[in-house]
């Protein structure tokens, strides 16, 4: 039996339709969506690269969609985030919002549509194409013009009317790639200037997490960090199983084939192919709980298996080489002074680490925020740990 290892696509977040979604141990989306539904108007989401922020935002969108307009805007799919301007952000939000409104109106059988005057103005401004969801947009004889911000405000009013919903939530992804510059601060401030009647759930850069987030976006903004699940020892079994479930979903296998009800050392048979659960859980442990890293380890191990012996499933040797490759990427992320600094804050909340260093290492996933009860602490990524130990023993 063959497996479609290309389906792992480690760098691709899931869409908001819920297919292949696996609830993380933190229950992040299921915790945030009710907060928004009951009155929290601004949620700023943080976390390391590859922890699943985009997937959780898609899940939040799906959870909110039954009672309001919930528009997922993936800015980094269309814009150069490092050079993003407020006007570009407003235009992209408007485009996605209008397209979603037309789809929702059709789905709910409503005859009311976005007004021709607004669509014409958006077409003239280049915000929407000449067709939206297959419908040609004429340019009316009498139209109006405006700034990207004013067009967004008009679109928000029109969308509320066209869909019949009284509340709109904008779920904005991609802003975590903004550099720490004055220009980026203008983009974040502009996002916060959108009407208070609109909810904003946005992934933001790590530097927003320190200090007072509400000074950057909106008053009373909630900063919610998506923690990487623990994957070590007995307490980390739920985290390891979470990642194993992601693997079976991406490969299109029943979860039972790597179920936690099986003994960790048992070899499971599937159409003549033996799947080693222990090896999968070992890959989960080395990933540090980051889904992207885990999927990359498994994809790389599977590639080694294919190259070496045409194998359909990797073994421990294949995984070891995949781990070695990933360790090298972590080695290149470490700068002078990082080893000592990281060891000093391990197990603490990290407040004593120089801020710029902490932001860089958190963003790269060299150090991870873990959650235990109501407390957070810093942990060293398993792939980085041997590099730091090597320095200590040198």
Residue, then its C-alpha position, 0 to 999 in steps of 0.5 A: x500500500x502506498x501513502x500520499x506523503x505530499x498530502x502532509x503539506x507542513x506549511x499549509x494551514x487548514x481551511x475553515x471548512x473543518x475538514x481534517x481538523x484535530x482539536x489541540x489539547x489546549x482547545x484554543x479555538x473552542x475557548x476563544x470563539x465563545x469569548x468573542x461571541x459573548x462580547x470580547x471584541x479584540x483578540x490578538x493571537x501569538x505563538x511560535x512559527x508552526x504551532x497552528x495559529x492559522x489553523x486555529x483562526x480558520x477553526x474560530x471562523x467556522x465556529x462563529x459563522x452560524x451567528x454572524x459574518x465571520x470573514x477570514x482574511x489571509x493577508x500573507x497569501x496576497x500581500x508582501x507583509x514586510x511592506x504592507x501599508x494600511x491602505x493595502x490591508x484595508x483593500x484586501x479586507x474589503x475584497x474578501x469581505x464583499x466576496x464572502x457576503x455575496x456567497x453568504x447571501x446566496x447560501x442563505x437564499x437572500x435576494x439582497x446583494x451588495x449595491x451596484x454603486x459600491x461594487x462599481x466604486x470598488x472596481x474603479x478603485x481596483x479593490x475587486x475584480x471585474x467579476x466577483x464569484x462569477x458575477x460581472x460587475x458593471x461600472x455605473x454611470x453615477x458612482x462614488x470614490x473614496x479612500x481604502x478606509x472609507x470604502x471598507x467602512x461602506x462595505x461593512x455597512x453593506x455587508x451587514x445589510x446584505x446578509x442580515x447579520x448584526x455583527x461582523x468579525x474579521x479574522x486576520x492572519x499573516x500580520x505576525x510577519x510584520x517587522x518591528x518598525x514604525x511603518x508596521x506600527x502604523x498598520x497595526x494601529x490602522x487595524x484598531x481604527x476599524x469600527x468598534x462594532x466589528x470584532x477583530x481576531x488577528x495574529x500579531x508579531x511577538x513584540x506586541x505581546x510585551x508591554x501593553x497590547x492595547x496601546x498597539x491595537x485597541x483598548x481592552x485587547x486580549x492577548x492570547x498565546x497559542x501554546x505548544x502542547x507538552x510532548x514529554x513523558x506521561x503528561x505529554x501523551x495527549x500532545x503526542x497523540x494530537x500530532x499522531x491524529x493530525x498525521x492520520x487525518x492528512x494521510x486519510x487514515x482512520x485514527x484508530x491505526x495510531x490510537x492511544x488505546x494501542x500499546x506504544x510499542x505495538x506494530x499495527x498492520x495495514x494492508x501488508x504495511x506495518x505502521x510503527x506507532x512508537x516511531x510516530x510518537x518519537x517524531x512527535x516528541x522531537x517536534x516539541x509539540x509544533x504541528x508543522x515541525x512534526x509533519x516536516x519530520x514525518x515527510x522528510x523521513x518518508x522521503x528517506x524511506x522512498x529513496x533508500x528502499x522504495x519503502x512506503x513507511x519510514x523506520x527509526x533510521x529514516x526518522x533519525x536522519x530527518x531529525x538530524x536535518x532539523x537540528x541543523x536548521x535550529x543550529x543556524x538560528x542560534x546566535x552568539x550568547x543565545x546558549x547561555x541566555x536560554x539556559x538561564x530562563x529555562x523553566x521560568x516566565x523569561x522576564x529576565x531575558x533581553x527582550x529582543x533576544x526573547x522575541x527572536x527565539x520565541x518567533x523561531x521556536x527555539x524556546x517555547x511557551x508552555x502552559x501548566x494550569x494558569x501559568x506559563x513557562x519557557x521550555x527549550x525546543x527538543x531539537x535545540x536542547x542537544x545543541x545547548x548541551x553540547x556547548x555546556x559540555x565543551 
